[in-house]
Amino acid sequence: ILNRRKSGRARRGHSEKRPQTGADSAQEPTMAGLRAILAGLAGEALPISCPIDGTPAVVLGTGGYDIAPLLAPRASGRRLRFLAFLLTSALSPMRHWLRRNLLNRNRFHVVRELAAQVGTSAGAVYIPNRALSAHEHSEHAHLAAGEDGIVALREGWPALQRNPMATAYWSVEDYHLAYRTGRASPSQVAVAVLAGIQKLSHLGAFEPIDPAPILKAAAESDMRWLAGAPISVWDGIPVGVKDSIDVIGMTTTEGAFMARAPADADDTSVARLRAAGALIIGKTTMHCLGSAPLGYNSKTRGTTGPFNPYGLDRYPGGSSSGSAVAVAAGIVPLALGTDAGGSIRVPASFCGAFGLSPTHGRVPYNSAGAMMMTSLRLGPIAGNARDLALAHLLLSPAEPGHTYTLNYGLAGPPPPHASGISNGTCRLPLAGMRVGVMDAWFDDASPAVTATCRRALGALESLGATIVQVELQHLSALSMAHAITVASEQATMHDAMSHGAQFHSLEPATQIQLAIGGTFLAKELLAASRLRGWAFDQLKSVFRTVDVIVTPTVGITAPPLSEAARVCGESDSSLVVDIMKHIFLANLLGVPGLTLPVGFEEGLPIGLHLMADHWHEAELLKAAHTLETHHLVRGRPPACNFVDVLREVGAHGLHQQTVFS
């Protein structure tokens, strides 16, 4: 086709190519480049559906650590458009075969092979929730009724120890203290936040914002503070909201920016923040349809981005990229994200923030994907562990009649608590905590990431935790089961836009993702659910011996964002696996995960990941706050990518008062 096109142009007197610059010249789809893409797609021909008869290649429950890179072409710019054409276009006669062959070459049939060996030892799991025993449930209720959490939601954490070397960001409590002492008002902060968004518009963290409702809400908060009657510690606190979460009067586009009506109601999570007095600043940008953990979106409204504040030539991580950027850049102390495969924790890690992905079904919400994606959950991104805990207490109580409450059972999920977070003044605040480590999984990272996270692990041990070696089998097949589940659910959720003009308006990599999701067979999705059930029991047995499992959040620092990728995105499945290999398991099995920053490599943040059993977010918050207090040394992004909101309104003296008193 290309040869005929070239010959035709020559016959018309256009044999000279037009000058190429930037991404176009770097990604011009030469015949050699196109052959490379085709070779990466086709490889050795394999049958449409690999048989699993005979002796299994992998025996269930054996094998050790086995995550390996995927075999798939990497493309951006024009090559990516060509790849998307081959895999998705109705004009590509081999699109179905190419997609199927790509899956077969990466041995996705192993999921079916392992599921066939499960037998009656475990049932299929579709919704990854675990109901607590009556005794466990009552223990959670007793801890939730404690005075610390009640006081914290009203006026902040009582007498929590803080590390001045770790406190590079203003906390929710800092804003609360500024209002209480009269050093700042919510209206002053709202104006400073809006100015900060404008100043840092090159980061692309927020979609276009209407200042009027923000300033109105801030003025109402001013009146409550003047009357000495703030609603809670959240009164007047600026908060960002990911564009997959409904905010009344705003359009929820999920980063795809197609014609949709504005939301006629707040999501449950947003309604709870608003009822507590928080200022909803606006929608944060995100990866197109949340389809990858890279975070960059070439189709954001009015700009491209978002960009990592620690390096504009680096990916911010996704898909809750704008939320992480907004927190890391100091614009807001907290932002909401969602997470089906690391979409809270990856951008938080790449941008040097804290992120909590709670137990599936923990935070009731009803926006995009909430009822359709079984790996998805909503959670906060913040500048410190204390704010994560405050958000957890506010957002997580069960909602009567909500699907999550009904799925759990009559009692509903246990009430949230943050018990133990105030033990930081003890000599060994983590005494009794058992920290699970699988060495091969932990060390599957760059040397700098491994060394930094090993130092953090040593700090946990020095603070009283006991390190316990653990083993988890079939992580490679489980990552495939996660991919089958998420891609199939996402393709179903967006089935209506998988054809016609809407589909072609999406980024090419998102088009490929939806097409791959539509390629999986029903038996593959059912096999993934059976293997999910087996792994559910495997992880449950591990959590009988440990309280948390620790790995790096991501095995690398934020990868480079090329000029070609800025044009229309990037498709690199091997990089995606590299980013997600330490954190996907929490999504697949419904357990909570938390990332916190523990160091830098060449100026780029490194995150540590903590994973706990269902409903045990308190263990994660306790460990994270303790590490932050006793181990963490933090910095800020370059001044050109950061705004100091409270300093802008003249309340910076609070830092010395709250940290050094």
Order of alpha helices (4+ residues) and beta strands (2+ residues): alpha-alpha-alpha-beta-alpha-alpha-alpha-alpha-alpha-alpha-alpha-alpha-beta-alpha-beta-alpha-beta-alpha-beta-beta-alpha-alpha-beta-alpha-alpha-beta-alpha-alpha-alpha-alpha-beta-alpha-beta-alpha-alpha-beta-beta-alpha-alpha-alpha
